[in-house]
Amino acid sequence: MPPRRSHKKSRNGCDRCKQRRVKCDEAYPCLNCTRRHISCSYEHRNAVALPQKENKHSEQDDACSPTPRASLSEISARTDAALNTLQRNIADTACFLREWNGQDPELMHHYSISTYKTFSDREDARQVWQVEIPKIAYSYEFLMHGLLSVSALHLSYLKLEKQSHYLTSSTFHMALGLQTFRTILRNVTEENCLALFSFSSVIIIWICAAPTDSTNAQPLSSVIEMFNLCRGVLTLVDLLPRIRKSPLGPLMSQDWSLKSDTPFILFRGLDDQLTKLRYRLTLDTIGEEDRSVVEHAISELRNVCQRIEHAGPPEDCGMVCVWPLAVRSRFVSLIEQRRPFALTLLAFYCAQLHIFRHYWFVERRAETLLSEILTIMPPGYADLLEWPRRFCSSGPGLGGWGVVHLAAEGMSPSM
């Protein structure tokens, strides 16, 4: 483990740390207050505003981002809220006795020989996870905590006899990483954007893999959290060209707009089901704005399924982030409100998760999410869930498909 870096003098610490004249990490809640189980406040200063850029953007910039810039402030707010919820939920299970401990070399060793290989089947992406991201983590402790957290989570999956032990370590490191990450995310720069992008990818993996009792969230709440955190990468939209040209470039595909109109084979029957869904949408008493949002989500779901269907080998699990990135912010709100058509499309999204179930951090995500949707869906819409239910119970996955191979096509982290 690298030696602790020296700290710069803090001038924006919380009220309690200022009173005690101690170093504050300036997170909310800060580490000192969390350790002492006391309330943390910053009443002496104004909230830090997200940086606003006035430079004009081209149509090519918009092609890299599926979300209009006008909604980026809302995405930023949603992301911070999701991070706050995640940090609050796991804080109770994390024991803040020290920042580093004797188990950390074991976790880093496991990451460097095993865990990094599980994030992608592409060799160039694996090289990034094995070499480039750890290099960045040497200068950003929050990213190092993230790598150790996901390594411990992987060990909890592999060693069931010590599952509780490794889950505790995983939660501990994620809680520490989140504190600093949230603070730095409010001030994105060319210098820190690579670390922020890397940690964003780590969080998504962690959210997918963490047992619900580690995050105090049911499958539906967990996937909503995943959507908001996936979409948080859009706050880096101005620096995506910089990230793409960096050593992290293999984690991002170059073509967001690729589409195909050839018939589905892997997602056989999907077009008929989406036609049925669109027809039902015209009959439902839903507002025009929400109808447009759902129509857009339907189109983007089909586009992503087409890219998954026709991408070349090797497969890339980063594709599970493409649809969450492509939908509008209002659609995420419709999911949160448990609107039937939004839940139906989320059930269809389970088919994409099912395809990637051979990744350990996705494994049962489709099964548990679809099960919850089935229990809360109003009776009048239950028939719309028949196709995803059949697909996820008997549909092909990559492990046994043998013909269709997947790779990321679109702006998505290669996980």
Stockholm file with secondary structure:
# STOCKHOLM 1.0

chainA/1-415         MPPRRSHKKSRNGCDRCKQRRVKCDEAYPCLNCTRRHISCSYEHRNAVALPQKENKHSEQDDACSPTPRASLSEISARTDAALNTLQRNIADTACFLREWNGQDPELMHHYSISTYKTFSDREDARQVWQVEIPKIAYSYEFLMHGLLSVSALHLSYLKLEKQSHYLTSSTFHMALGLQTFRTILRNVTEENCLALFSFSSVIIIWICAAPTDSTNAQPLSSVIEMFNLCRGVLTLVDLLPRIRKSPLGPLMSQDWSLKSDTPFILFRGLDDQLTKLRYRLTLDTIGEEDRSVVEHAISELRNVCQRIEHAGPPEDCGMVCVWPLAVRSRFVSLIEQRRPFALTLLAFYCAQLHIFRHYWFVERRAETLLSEILTIMPPGYADLLEWPRRFCSSGPGLGGWGVVHLAAEGMSPSM
#=GR chainA/1-415 SS CCCCCCCCCCSSCCHHHHHHTCCCCCCSSCHHHHHHTCCCCCTTSCCCCCCCCCCCCCHHHHHHCSSCGGGHHHHHHHHHHHHHHHHHHHHTTCCCSCSCCTTHHHHHHHHHHTGGGGGCSCHHHHHIIIIIHHHHHTTCHHHHHHHHHHHHHHHHHHCGGGHHHHHHHHHHHHHHHHHHHHHHHTSCCTTTHHHHHHHHHHHHHHHHHSCHHHHTCCHHHHHHHHHHHHHGGGGGGGGHHHHHTSTTGGGSCSCSCCCCCSCCSTTTTHHHHHHHHHHHHHHSCCCHHHHHHHHHHHHHHHHHHHHHHHCCSSCCGGGGGHHHHHSCHHHHHHHHTTCHHHHHHHHHHHHHHHHTTTSTTTTTHHHHHHHHHHHHSCGGGGGGGHHHHHHHHHCCCHHHHCSCCCCCCSSCCCC
#=GC SS_cons         CCCCCCCCCCSSCCHHHHHHTCCCCCCSSCHHHHHHTCCCCCTTSCCCCCCCCCCCCCHHHHHHCSSCGGGHHHHHHHHHHHHHHHHHHHHTTCCCSCSCCTTHHHHHHHHHHTGGGGGCSCHHHHHIIIIIHHHHHTTCHHHHHHHHHHHHHHHHHHCGGGHHHHHHHHHHHHHHHHHHHHHHHTSCCTTTHHHHHHHHHHHHHHHHHSCHHHHTCCHHHHHHHHHHHHHGGGGGGGGHHHHHTSTTGGGSCSCSCCCCCSCCSTTTTHHHHHHHHHHHHHHSCCCHHHHHHHHHHHHHHHHHHHHHHHCCSSCCGGGGGHHHHHSCHHHHHHHHTTCHHHHHHHHHHHHHHHHTTTSTTTTTHHHHHHHHHHHHSCGGGGGGGHHHHHHHHHCCCHHHHCSCCCCCCSSCCCC
//
